[in-house]
Amino acid sequence: MKKKFSNKQYAEALYEITTNLSADQLTGALKQFVTILASNQRLKQAGNIITEFEKYAKKQAGIIEIEVKSARKLDPTTLENIKKVFGKQVEAVETVDKELLGGVAVQTEDKILDGSLKTQLKKLNQSLI
């Protein structure tokens, strides 16, 4: 019985085997990797595996990805200040969500920090009930 691997496991394995390879070695390793995907009938998942690979490679490089949601587009200075809170190497994706009313919500890989006006009003409403 074959063991099933997740896209994340394939991505991590690809990262580990390709780190520090020369261009020629990298080409050979990628060919072997595609062969393995084909034999395990996972070629259709290649796009998802690449996405997981990029996430893992950034994590290994110490790059933190965050999503910043706000009611309106933030000015560059404010966005930079938010990024500084999370570290030196931060990539931020900014999303406008008018339902937040005001404030910001920041999501990392494993946490959500919600300082939006919408959430604050919900909490106030629940405490009054």
Secondary structure, 3 states (H helix, E strand, C coil): CCCCCCHHHHHHHHHHHHCCCCHHHHHHHHHHHHHHHHHCCCHHHHHHHHHHHHHHHHHHCCCEEEEEEECCCCCHHHHHHHHHHHCCCEEEEEEECHHHCCCEEEECCCCEEECCHHHHHHHHHHHHC
